[in-house]
């Protein structure tokens, strides 16, 4: 790593400004991608959630089918018992036996009706679940279509910018090695404090290039002298004069 402890303030400012310009180009690429990476992730998560929902509905449908099969079997068993008891009625020896068998028949007839009601109710619920499944599948198809479009957009931007982004990332790492460690720490802290990532800004029309508050003439004079590192009193960004900024732009 290059040592920077004997560098002048001007050299330190030039180094951190160069780093800022490289990082700003990386930020521009990220801005170009915009919210696409997050949108793709959200759509992927939504599809995953919908697929879990479909799986849960399928489990409910299977459970209902098993329930109806069991109730249909119970109904058939009750009907078989009714036929059995009706045959037994032909061989009864007294009224007491007849009444006992008749009660068994009535109980089985109730069992038949109860099982029929269970099957009927389950059929209604099954239709409701089937409709819910169809809607969930339609939603999956809709979200998958949107995801396909978003992925295509993101892939195009990534393909177009991948080489440049890798090159800039390498340049950023190299530029960091030339920045005073304490200044680099301050730079990274300030940079993460603002959405636009600007930690080093030039004076533009007598104002801070970050927050646009006016910089007093005396303060501007001190900044141009490059004798010490000066930050904006309002936003805390590192300030450089426009000449230094323009020279670095011309040197690119």
N, C-alpha and C positions, 0 to 999 in steps of 0.2 A: 504493500500500500504506500502511495506517495505521501511524504510528510508535508504538512502545510503550516506547521507552527511558525516558520520564519517568513511566511507570505505576508505581503502588505494587505491593508484593509481593502485596497482597490482590487487586488488579485483575489481575495476571498469573496468579495461581492461579485466579481466577474464569474467566478466558479459557481456560486450558488444561483446566479441569474441564468447561467448556461443550463444548469440542472433544471431550473424552473421551466425554461423554454422547451426542453426535451419532454418533461413530464406533462406539460400543457398539450403537447402534440398527442401524447398517449391518451390524455383526457378527451381530446377531440374525437379520437377513434371510439372511445367508450360512449361518448355522447351520440356518435353516429349510430351505434348499436341501440342506444336509448334504453327503453324498458324491455326490449325484446328478450334478453336472457331470463328476466323475471317473469315475463308473460308466458314464455315457453315452459318454465318450471311450474307456474300456477296451473297451466292447462294440463300438464303431465300429472300433477297432483289431483286435479279434478277428475281426470280419466280414471286414475287409480281408485279414487273414492267411489266413482260410479260403478266400476267393475266389482268392487266389494259389495256395493248395494245389490247389483244383479246376482252375485253369488248368494247373498243372504235371501233374496227373493226366491231363488231356485231352491234353497234349503227349505224355505217355508212351503213352496209348492210341493216338494217331495214329501214333506211332513203331512200336508193336507191330503195328498193322494193316498198315502199309507193309512191315514185316519179314515178316509172314505172306503178304502178296501176293507178295513177292519169292520166298519159299521155295516157294509154291504154283506160281509160274511156273517156277521151277527144277526142280521135280518133274515138271511137264508136259513140259519140255524133255528131261529124262532119259528119261521114258517114250517120247517120240517117237524118241529116239536108239536106244532098245532095239528098237523096231519096225523102225527102219531097219537096225540090225545083224542082226536076225533074218532080214530079207529077203536081206541080203548072204550069210548063211550058206548060202542055197540055191544060190548061184553060186560057192562056193569051189572052188578047183582042187586043194587039198591040205590035209592035216591041220594044217600050220603056219598057214595062213591061217585055218582053222576055229578053232584054239586062240586066235589073236590076236583074232579077232572075239568069241569067247566071253568072253575076259578083259574086253573093252570092255563087253560086256553085263553082266557081273558088277559092273563098276565103276559102271555106270549104275544098276543095281539097288540097290547100296549108297547111291548118291546119292539115289535115290527114298526109301529108308528113312530116311536122315539128314534129308532135308527134311521128311518126315512127322513125325519126332521133333521137329524144330524148331517146326513148326506146332502140334503137340500141346502141347509145353511152353509155347509162347507163348499158347495158348488158356487154359491154366490161369492163367498170369500175368495175362492180359487180364481173366479173370473176377475175379481178386483186385483188380485196379485198378478195375474197374467197381463192385465192392462198396465199395471205399474211396471212390469218387466219390459213391456213393449216401449213405454215412454222412456225408461232408463236406457234401453238399447238405442233408441232414437237420439237421446241426448249424448250418448257415447259417440255415435256417428257424427253428430254435429260438432262436438268438441274436438274429435280426431281430425275433422276437416279443417277446423280453425288452427289446430296445432300444426298440421301439415304446411299451411300457408306461412305461419310464423317461423317454423323451422327453416323453411326455404329462404325466407327473408334473412334470417340470422346467418344461415350457412353462406349466403351470397356475400354479405358484409364481412363475415369472418374470412372467407376465401380471399376477398379483395384486400383485406387489411392485415391478414395474419403475418405476412412477410415483413411488412413495415412495422407492425407492433413488436415483433420479436427483435428487430433491429434497434428500435427505439428503447426497448427494455434493456438491451445490452449497453446501449449508449448511456442510459440513465445510471446503470450500475457503475460504469466507468467514470461518469461525471461525479458520482457520489464520493469516489475515492479522492477526488481533488478538492473536496469541500472540507473546511475546518470541522472537526467532529462536533464541537459545541454548536457551531452554526448549523450543521446538518440536523442536529437534534431539534433545534428551534424551528428550522425550516419544516421538518416533518410534522412537528406539533401544530404549527400554524396552518400548514397545508390541509391537515385533516379537520381543521376547525371550520373550513368553508367549503361549500358545495362545489364551487368552481375550481377548487384546488390551488388558488393563487396565494402563495406565501411571499413571493418577491414581486414587487410591482414598480413601474416607473412613475415619475411625476408627469401628469398629463394636464396641461392647461392650469398649472399652479395647484393641482389637486392630486390627492392620492389615487393611483390607478386602480385601487381595490374598492375603497368605500366612497371615493369622490369628494371627501371632505377637503377643504382648502388647506394647503400647507403654507405657513407663514414664510415670507421672504428670507428671514434670517435662517430658518430651518432648511430652506431650499439651498441656501449658500453653504451650509454645513454639509449637506448631502453631496453637493458637487465637489467638495474638497477631498472626499474619500479618506478622511482621517479617523472616522469611527463608523460603526454600523448603527444606523438610525432606523427606528421603527415608527410607524404611524401612531400618533397619540390616540387615534379613534378606533382603529381596527387591529393594531398590533402587527401589521404586515411589514416586512423588510422593504425599505425604500431605496431606490436607485435613481440617479438622474437620467434624464431623457437621452443625453449624449452617450452614456454607457450602454443604454438599451439599444439605441440606433446603431452603434458600432457593432454590437453583437449580432444584430439583425443583418447588417451588411456583410459580416464575416461568414455567415452561413453558406 
